[in-house]
Amino acid sequence: MNKRVLVKFSGEALAGAEGYGIDTKILDYIAEEIKSLVENGIEVAIVIGGGNIIRGVTAAADGVIKRTSADYMGMLGTVINGVAMQEALEYKGLNARLQTAIKMEEIAEPFIVRKALRHFEKGRVVIFGAGTGNPYFTTDTGATLRATEIGACMLIKATKVNGVYDKDPMKYSDAKKLDILSYDRALEDQIKVMDDTAIALAKDNKLPIAVTNMNEKGNLLRIVQGDYSKCSIVK
Ligand code: UDP
């Protein structure tokens, strides 16, 4: 197993109790978790969603804003989060670079895989913004795509839950955590680890996905050190 991972955070995770915008305390917490990976010799890439700012489907719901435009707005939201994450990482003394799938060179580098690989060699954390750069996709798919492109050994989906359950643990007290599950199982309606496009891409490229609770300190490091007790693995 190489030592390169991509960690995906949802945009909502950054919002804190407000449910909207960016809580710098959470940014700081995430940066600390990422720092522990870097200090342990791990090459780290990050993808952050944009749900704390705008979601294409929701913004386009009443038809005033076209879906494609709403999706571009969503992608811009991920860049806002990416700039914030870059700052938080540098505040912690790490070197970070934001690369975007849509060119906006005053703000970030354009996504160039070779350049990203060079950043890893130099110990920099690379944040990939603007998802795939295309409407009708999600940042989960963007994360899977980038993880595959950079040859990450694993995609870690950092969430609010401890892993994947056989049914909704919020609704059913007898819901069981699944330690390991197949890509096909991960596609099932009641499980839905990520959207179908993301799972299909991970399956095609045999990219393992770890689902873990980002709010439990040390979970990311545990996973990269091979301790899977605090996550579920899709493979
Ligand atoms: N988006 C898109 N193409 C992509 C990635 C994202 O159009 O490749 C848009 C889409 O509108 C999405 C929004 O950006 O709703 C924010 O991303 P996402 O919903 O994946 O964020 P998360 O749920 O992880 O916060």
Boltz pocket constraint, residues with backbone or C-beta under 6 A from the ligand:
constraints:
  - pocket:
      binder: B
      contacts: [[A, 9], [A, 10], [A, 11], [A, 12], [A, 48], [A, 49], [A, 50], [A, 51], [A, 52], [A, 54], [A, 55], [A, 56], [A, 57], [A, 70], [A, 71], [A, 72], [A, 73], [A, 74], [A, 75], [A, 77], [A, 78], [A, 130], [A, 131], [A, 132], [A, 133], [A, 134], [A, 135], [A, 136], [A, 137], [A, 138], [A, 139], [A, 140], [A, 142]]
      max_distance: 6.0
